[in-house]
Amino acid sequence: MFLFEPLQYSFMLRGLAAAAMVGVVCAVIGSFVVLRGMAFFGDALAHAILPGVAVAYLVGGSSGPLFWGAMAAAVATALGIGAITRGGRLREDTAIGVIFAGAFALGIALISAIRSYSVDLAHILFGNILAITNYDLLLIGGFGLLVLIAIAALYKELVVISFDPIHAATLRLPAEPLRYLLLVLVAVTVVVSLQTIGAGLMTAMIITPAATASLLARRLSRMILIAAVIGAASGVVGLYISYYVSVASGAAIVLVATACFIAVWASVQIRQRRRA
């Protein structure tokens, strides 16, 4: 049958599991990214991991710790952006542009020193969900769970600093540590999702499900829940389309998420016109 035929392959089972997990984690963290207007931040991190991946490859080759190199670069970039924008002397988008460009250029310079390009390196940069191993699933599930636990544990505090920083100050909440934590959580989400979606499409999976949910919900908790459902469904449906139509899996997943956004936006516009 249509639904069960792909399930006979172990690589499809791993891919579906990874797509669902990545869809949920990206959607949850993406709700805060959309709320705080940090859309460019995720895209910058997805490209700023290039130096870490390149260094890990140069040190360990194709069997090197590419994931950990990407993680180190992403977290360092997130903390660097947080430090530069501390105190509000420099706008966050300006700092992101400076560090993103510098890190990306450094990555290109390092990669240019690699005489033979590795398929594994391409997987990190452009995504290859069908090449995911059991070890990759453990990394995605483990770090994804840590992100979700951190958000659940500090949900109220993150909501307050996102909606009303002044009120957060009156409550004596540690606004700066919470801001740094959110930046690091976005960085971790980007890295665990890269092999599934790829750097070029990473921003879409963080932003699109959350943006779609924002059209359907006014409360943040409901927005997060709807975004998670859309993210997971987009991953699964997109992978099925990739299997049957023979298109790139990352692109198919993002196109499904984009189609959901367009459908919801169109329905909202139609309802508003009818009420008018």
C-alpha positions in Angstrom: 0.0 0.0 0.0 0.9 3.6 -0.4 1.6 4.2 3.3 3.3 1.0 4.1 5.6 0.4 1.1 8.4 2.9 2.3 8.3 1.4 5.8 9.9 -1.8 4.6 13.2 0.0 4.3 15.2 0.7 7.5 16.6 4.0 6.1 13.0 5.3 5.6 12.1 4.4 9.2 15.1 6.3 10.5 14.4 9.2 8.2 10.7 9.4 9.3 11.7 9.3 12.9 14.3 12.0 12.4 11.9 14.2 10.3 9.3 14.0 13.0 11.7 14.8 15.8 13.3 17.7 13.9 9.9 19.1 12.9 8.8 19.2 16.6 12.0 20.7 18.0 12.3 23.3 15.2 8.7 24.3 15.6 8.9 24.7 19.4 12.1 26.8 19.4 10.8 28.6 16.2 7.8 29.9 18.1 10.2 31.9 20.3 12.3 32.9 17.3 9.2 34.3 15.6 8.0 36.0 18.8 11.3 37.8 19.3 11.9 38.6 15.6 15.1 36.5 15.3 14.4 34.9 11.9 17.8 35.9 10.6 19.6 34.4 13.6 18.7 30.8 12.6 19.9 31.3 9.1 23.1 32.9 10.3 23.9 30.0 12.6 23.1 27.4 9.9 26.0 28.9 7.8 28.2 29.9 10.7 28.8 26.2 11.6 30.9 25.9 8.5 34.3 26.6 10.3 33.5 24.0 12.9 32.6 21.4 10.4 35.7 22.2 8.3 38.1 22.0 11.3 36.6 18.7 12.4 37.0 17.3 8.9 40.6 18.5 8.7 41.4 17.0 12.0 39.5 13.7 11.7 38.7 13.3 8.0 35.4 11.8 6.8 35.2 9.8 10.1 35.9 12.8 12.2 33.5 14.4 14.7 31.7 16.6 12.2 28.6 16.9 14.5 30.6 18.1 17.4 32.6 20.6 15.3 29.3 22.0 14.1 27.9 22.2 17.6 31.0 24.0 19.0 30.9 26.5 16.1 27.2 27.1 16.5 27.3 27.6 20.3 30.4 29.9 20.0 28.6 32.0 17.4 25.5 32.3 19.4 27.4 33.3 22.5 29.5 35.8 20.5 26.4 37.4 19.1 24.9 37.6 22.6 28.0 39.2 23.9 28.3 41.8 21.1 24.6 42.9 21.5 24.7 43.0 25.3 23.6 46.4 26.6 21.9 47.3 23.3 24.8 49.3 21.9 24.6 47.3 18.7 21.5 46.0 17.0 21.2 42.2 17.0 20.7 42.0 13.3 23.9 44.0 12.7 25.9 41.8 15.0 24.4 38.7 13.3 25.4 40.0 9.9 29.0 40.8 11.0 29.6 37.4 12.7 27.7 35.4 10.1 29.8 36.8 7.3 33.1 36.4 9.1 32.4 32.8 10.2 31.1 31.9 6.7 34.2 33.3 5.1 36.5 31.5 7.5 34.7 28.2 6.7 35.1 28.8 3.0 38.8 29.5 3.5 39.2 26.3 5.6 37.3 24.2 3.1 39.4 25.6 0.2 42.3 23.9 2.0 40.6 20.5 1.7 41.7 19.0 -1.6 39.1 16.3 -1.7 35.5 17.0 -0.7 33.8 14.5 1.5 30.2 13.2 1.0 29.8 13.4 4.8 30.7 17.1 4.7 28.1 17.6 2.1 25.5 15.8 4.2 26.1 18.3 7.1 25.9 21.3 4.8 23.0 20.3 2.5 21.2 17.6 4.4 20.7 13.9 3.6 17.9 12.5 5.7 18.1 9.0 4.1 21.7 8.6 5.2 20.9 9.1 8.9 22.3 6.3 11.1 21.1 5.0 14.5 23.9 7.1 16.1 22.5 10.2 14.3 19.1 9.4 15.7 20.4 9.2 19.2 22.1 12.6 18.8 19.0 14.2 17.3 16.7 12.7 19.9 19.0 13.4 22.9 19.8 17.0 22.1 16.3 17.7 20.9 14.9 16.4 24.2 17.3 18.6 26.1 16.0 21.6 24.1 12.4 20.7 24.9 13.1 20.1 28.6 14.9 23.4 28.9 12.0 25.3 27.3 9.4 23.4 29.4 11.3 24.1 32.6 11.8 27.8 31.9 8.7 28.4 29.9 7.2 31.2 32.1 10.5 33.0 32.3 11.1 32.9 28.6 7.6 34.1 27.9 8.0 37.1 30.2 11.4 38.2 28.8 10.0 37.8 25.3 6.8 39.7 25.8 7.7 42.3 28.5 11.3 42.8 29.3 10.4 45.7 31.7 8.1 43.5 33.7 10.9 40.8 33.7 13.2 43.4 35.3 10.7 44.2 38.0 10.4 40.5 38.8 14.2 40.4 39.0 14.4 37.6 36.4 17.9 36.9 35.1 17.1 38.4 31.7 20.7 38.2 30.3 21.3 34.5 31.2 17.9 33.6 29.8 18.7 35.5 26.6 22.0 33.6 26.3 20.2 30.3 27.0 17.7 30.9 24.2 20.4 31.7 21.8 22.2 28.5 22.7 19.0 26.5 22.4 18.5 27.9 18.8 22.1 26.9 18.0 21.6 23.4 19.3 18.4 23.1 17.3 20.1 24.2 14.1 22.9 21.7 14.5 20.7 18.6 15.3 18.6 19.5 12.2 21.3 20.2 9.7 21.7 16.6 8.4 17.9 16.3 8.0 17.2 19.7 6.2 20.5 21.2 5.3 21.9 24.6 6.0 20.2 26.2 3.0 16.7 25.3 4.2 17.2 25.3 7.9 15.5 28.7 8.5 12.3 27.5 6.8 11.7 24.7 9.3 12.3 27.0 12.3 10.2 29.9 11.0 7.5 28.5 8.7 5.6 26.1 11.1 5.7 28.8 13.8 4.5 31.5 11.4 1.7 29.3 10.3 0.6 28.6 13.9 0.7 32.3 14.7 -2.1 32.8 12.2 -4.2 30.2 14.0 -3.6 30.9 17.7 -3.4 33.9 19.9 -1.9 32.2 23.0 1.7 31.1 22.8 1.1 27.7 24.3 -1.4 26.8 21.7 0.8 28.3 19.0 3.7 26.1 20.1 1.4 23.0 20.0 0.0 23.7 16.5 3.5 24.5 15.2 4.8 21.2 16.5 2.1 19.3 14.8 2.7 21.2 11.5 6.4 20.7 11.8 6.2 16.9 12.4 3.5 16.4 9.8 5.6 18.4 7.2 8.6 16.2 7.9 6.7 13.0 7.5 4.6 14.0 4.5 7.6 15.6 2.8 9.7 12.5 3.2 6.9 10.4 1.6 6.7 12.8 -1.3 10.5 12.6 -1.7 10.2 8.8 -1.8 7.5 8.6 -4.5 8.4 11.7 -6.6 12.2 11.3 -6.3 13.0 14.9 -5.2 15.4 16.1 -2.5 14.0 15.2 0.9 14.9 18.5 2.5 13.3 20.5 -0.2 10.1 18.4 -0.2 9.7 18.8 3.6 10.1 22.6 3.4 7.7 22.8 0.4 5.0 21.0 2.4 5.5 23.4 5.3 5.3 26.3 2.9 2.1 24.9 1.4 0.6 24.7 4.8 1.5 28.3 5.5 0.0 29.5 2.2 -3.2 27.5 2.7 -3.7 28.8 6.3 -2.9 32.4 5.2 -5.4 32.2 2.3 -8.1 30.9 4.6 -7.5 33.6 7.1 -7.7 36.3 4.4 -11.0 34.8 3.1 -12.5 34.8 6.5 -11.5 38.4 7.1 -13.0 39.5 3.9 -16.3 37.7 4.7 -16.5 39.4 8.0 -15.8 42.8 6.5 
